Amino acid sequence: MTARRWLTHAVAARLGRRGFEIRRHSSTRRQSMLMRHGVDLVLDVGAADGGYGTSLRAFGYAGPIVSFEPQAAAFARLGETISGDPTWTARHLALGSDPGEVTMNIASNSTSSSILPMLATHIDAAPSVTYIGTETVTVSTLDDETRELLPKYHRPFLKIDTQGFEREVLAGGSETVAACVGLQLELSLVPLYGGGMLIDEAIGWAYAHGFQMVGVEQGYAAPSGEILQIDGVFMRVPAGQRAVG
C-alpha cells in the first residue's frame, strides 16, 4: 500500500468511527452526466438564493442557466449571486399549471417556503422551521417562459425544487419537458406538504415520460437521522431502449 493510499484509508477509518464517510461528491457525478449528454441550458425552478446554480458552476458547468424564484427576499439574494455572470439570468416568478397570482407561505428558514401547507410530519422533524408569514407571488407556466427560449438550445436540463409543488410545475411544462434530455426532481419519501407529490408518483411520472433515474442526491434529513427527501436525477432514454410493460 502506497503512503497516499495508507493515509487516505487512515483518514477514512477515523472519520467513519465518528459517523462520517469520504465519497465522491454527487455534483461531480451530475456534471459528468450533463457533459456526456451535451446539456447546453439548465432551467432552475425554485432557485432560492442560487445554491444549485453555484454548485453547477463550481463543478464545471459553464453554459446558460435560467433561474426562477418567486420569494422576494430569496430573489434579491439570487440577484447578488448571479451578479457578474453574463450567462446566468433570473426571473421573479413561481411556476405552476396556470398563470395568475397565489399566496405563498414564507418559512423561517426561507428554503422550506411553499405554496402548499406544511404538514405535521415536517414540523415534527424540524420544530424550529415554521411559517412566519405570507407573500403574494406571480405565477407563470414553464411552457410560457421557455417558448421563445428553447429554440436557441438543443439539449436543456430541468431542475425542480418547489417544496411539494412539482406536480403543478410539470403540468404547465409539457412542451418544455418534451425538449429536455434530463431533469432533477425533489423526491419526498413522506408527506411534508399538503397535496405534494411523493416519490412513487414522481418516479412513475418520469419513467412514463421517457426518463430513467441515473443518480440520487441526499436532500432533507430529520435531526433524528431519517431521510425525508432526496433528489433524483433522470436522463432521457432513447425510444427504442425504453422498457415496455
ABEGO torsion letter per residue (X at the ends): XBAAAAAAAAAAAAAAAAGBBBBBBAAAAAAAAAAAAGBABBBBBGAEAGAAAAAAAAAGBABBBBBBBABAAAAAAAAAAABGBAABBBBBBBBBABBEBBBBBBBAAGAABBABBBBAAAAAABAABBBAEBBBBBBBBAAAAAAAAAAABABBBBBBBAGGAAAAAAAAAAAAAAABABBBBBBBABBABBGBBBAAAAAAAAAAAGBBBABBBBBBBBAAGBBABBBBBBBBBBAAABBBX
